[in-house]
């Protein structure tokens, strides 16, 4: 049978010489490689002081968006939960009551919205499925935590700050990705 590629090579099995039996040349060669690494730039980043640059298409933590008036954009249609292959998103819908027009953009809103970050694979399908641009993946990454409950983010954890009460927090939370979101 003929091989699919021509990468196969015949190996010579000649007897070892005296120097090869002593292993000293191999040891010196290995030590030379080790010492050469002492003078190269270290690839380690001192994390809290330095932060690694991320790609512009990096998908980090989810954010629930608001409009310019501070109202929540999410209408609890459930398309993000349906499109999630890992089934990480759960939500419950509720209807807006009279007098809550300043809180919610549409008549239906998400009363409960949770994302289990242990299940999330950061694929971005929830962002693409949302017809109202209510959810997007930001440039920040998920912080470490000690318990499972700390990785389940509810609506209060995901909601972007109100632009009327906290404009600086709103702009910071939007980041680079938020410039394209209206």
N, C-alpha and C positions, 0 to 999 in steps of 0.2 A: 504494500500500500504506500502511495506517495504522500509526503507531508504537504500540508496546505501552505506552509511558509518555508522559506529557505534559511531559517534562523538556526537550525540544528547544526551543530559542529561536532566533529569527532575529537575526543579528548585523548591526548597522549598520556600514557601511564608509564613514564620512565622512572627508574629508581632515583631516590633522593641522594643529593651530594652530601658531603661532610658538613658544609656550611648550612645547608637546609636542615640537616638532622640536629644541629645545635640550636636552631631557631633564633639565633642572635640577630641576623639581618632583618628578620621579620619583626622582632621586638624593637629594634632601633627605628625601623620604618614606621611602626605604630606610634612610638614616642615622638618622632618627628612630626607626625600629623597632629598629635595632641598638643605639642608646643606651638605649632603654627596657629592653632585656634586661640591661643592666649593673646595674640596681637590683632585679631579680627574684631570687628564691631559686634557687640552683643545684641542678639535679637530680642532680648527680654525688655518689656516695657514696665516701668514702675507705675502700676495702675492708678492709685489715687492721684498722684501728682501729674502723670502723663496719661493721655487718653489716645487710644489707637484711632486713626482715621477710618471711617466706615465708607462704604460705597454709597453713591447717591440713591441706589435702588435697595438699600438695606431695609428689611422689614422688622420693626421692633414691636414695642407694646402697642396695643390697640387703644384708640381714643374715640370716644363718642363726641361728635361735633355739635356745635351750636351755630345759630345764625348770628348776624351782626347785632340783632336786638337782644341776644342772650337766651333765646328760646331753643329748646332741644329739637334737633332735626329728626330724630328717630321716630318712626310711625309704627313700630312694632309689627311690621309686615311679615317678619320671620324669614325673609329670603336669605339673610346672612346665616341663620341657623340651618336652613335647608342646604345651603351650598357648602357648609363646613364638612369636609370629609372625615374629620376626627370627632365630630359631634361635641365640640367643646363649648358651644354657645347655647344658653337656655334663656328664654324670656317669657314674660307674661304681659299681655296687653291690658290696657285700661282706657276708659273714655275720659276725655277732658271735661271737667265740671265748669259750670259758669263761674267766671271770675279768674280762671286759670289760663286765660289767653296769653298772658305775658310769660308763662312758663313753657308752654308746648306749642309748636308751630302748627300741628295738625290736630284734628279732633281725637285721634287715637294716638296713644303714646305708650312707651315701655314702662310699666310700673316696676317690673323686676327685669334686670338684664345682668347676666353673669357669664363670664368667660373663664373656663378652667384652663389655666396656662400650662398645666402639666399635660393636658391632652393636645393643646394647640401645636400645630406644625408650622405656623407662620407662613402659610401658603399665599395669603392675600385674596383668597376667593370670596371672603366675606366683604372685603372692600369693593371688589368688582361687582358683586351681586346687589349691593345697596343702591336703590334707585334715587335716594335722597342725599347721597354722599354724607350719611350720618356717621359712618364708621370708617376710620382709616388707620393704617399702621404707621406709627411714628418712627423717629430715628433713635429713640432710647431703647435700651435692652432691659429685659426683665431682671430685677435685682434678686440676689440670693435670699433664701428664706429657710427657716428651720422646720417648719411644719407644713403639712399639706393644705391646711386652710388658708395659709398665707398666699397661696398661688391661685386661689379662686377670687377673681376680681369682680366686684359688684358694680352697679351703675355709678355709685358715688366715687369709686376709685377710677373709673374709666372716663367720666364726664370732664370735658375741658372746662377751665374756669370761665366764669361769666365775663364777657368783654365790658359790661357796664360797671361792674363792681371791682374787677381785677384785670385791667387792660394789659398790664405787663405780664401777668401770669398767662393770659390768653395768647399773647404773641409768642411767649416762650414755649407754650404747649403746642402751638401750631407748628413752630419750627420751619424748616425748609420745605417740607411737604405741604404744609398748610398754605403756602403762598399760592398754590394752584387750586385750592379749595375755596369755593364761594359759599 
